[in-house]
Amino acid sequence: MDNPVESLTFEAALKELESIVARLESGDTPLQDAIELYERGNVLRARCAERLDAAQARIEVIRLDAEGRATSTPFTAG
């Protein structure tokens, strides 16, 4: 859990975030640890959102034709 968030892949960040959520939901975490976990989780959430936004932007570029027109409906995460 001490890896810099910037170096994590989307999958690794999501897996760690899921682990943090499980620990927080257990109710067995001391308050100070829970606060630190929440802070780390928030950074991981932002990293995942950033990676998803970057992926969406790449998909949008791929879906444009030679004249910059959309070749199909825009990508929407669901």
C-alpha positions as CSV (number, residue, x, y, z in Angstrom):
1,M,0.0,0.0,0.0
2,D,3.0,2.3,0.1
3,N,3.5,2.4,-3.6
4,P,3.3,5.9,-5.1
5,V,-0.2,6.3,-6.6
6,E,1.2,7.8,-9.8
7,S,3.1,4.6,-10.6
8,L,0.1,2.3,-10.2
9,T,-1.8,0.9,-13.2
10,F,-5.6,1.4,-13.2
11,E,-6.1,-2.2,-12.2
12,A,-3.7,-2.0,-9.3
13,A,-5.2,1.3,-8.1
14,L,-8.7,-0.1,-8.3
15,K,-7.7,-3.3,-6.5
16,E,-6.1,-1.3,-3.7
17,L,-9.1,1.0,-3.5
18,E,-11.4,-2.0,-3.2
19,S,-9.2,-3.4,-0.3
20,I,-9.4,0.0,1.5
21,V,-13.2,0.1,1.2
22,A,-13.4,-3.4,2.6
23,R,-11.2,-2.5,5.5
24,L,-13.2,0.7,6.2
25,E,-16.5,-1.1,5.9
26,S,-15.4,-3.8,8.4
27,G,-15.5,-1.2,11.2
28,D,-12.5,-2.8,12.9
29,T,-10.0,-0.1,11.9
30,P,-8.8,2.4,14.5
31,L,-9.9,6.0,13.8
32,Q,-6.4,7.3,12.9
33,D,-5.8,4.4,10.5
34,A,-9.3,4.9,9.0
35,I,-8.5,8.5,8.3
36,E,-5.2,7.6,6.6
37,L,-7.0,4.9,4.6
38,Y,-9.7,7.3,3.6
39,E,-7.1,9.8,2.4
40,R,-5.2,7.1,0.4
41,G,-8.5,5.9,-1.0
42,N,-9.4,9.4,-2.1
43,V,-6.1,9.7,-4.0
44,L,-6.6,6.3,-5.6
45,R,-10.1,7.2,-6.6
46,A,-8.8,10.3,-8.3
47,R,-6.1,8.3,-10.1
48,C,-8.7,5.8,-11.4
49,A,-10.9,8.7,-12.6
50,E,-7.9,10.3,-14.3
51,R,-7.0,7.0,-16.1
52,L,-10.6,6.5,-17.2
53,D,-10.7,10.1,-18.5
54,A,-7.5,9.5,-20.5
55,A,-8.8,6.3,-21.9
56,Q,-12.0,8.0,-22.9
57,A,-10.1,10.8,-24.7
58,R,-8.0,8.2,-26.6
59,I,-11.2,6.4,-27.7
60,E,-12.7,9.7,-28.9
61,V,-9.6,10.4,-31.0
62,I,-9.7,6.9,-32.5
63,R,-13.4,7.4,-33.4
64,L,-12.9,10.5,-35.4
65,D,-12.6,10.3,-39.2
66,A,-10.0,12.1,-41.3
67,E,-12.0,15.3,-41.3
68,G,-12.5,15.3,-37.5
69,R,-16.1,14.1,-37.6
70,A,-17.3,11.4,-35.2
71,T,-17.6,8.1,-37.0
72,S,-20.2,6.9,-34.5
73,T,-21.9,7.9,-31.3
74,P,-19.5,9.3,-28.6
75,F,-18.2,7.0,-25.9
76,T,-20.0,7.1,-22.6
77,A,-19.0,5.3,-19.5
78,G,-21.8,3.4,-17.9
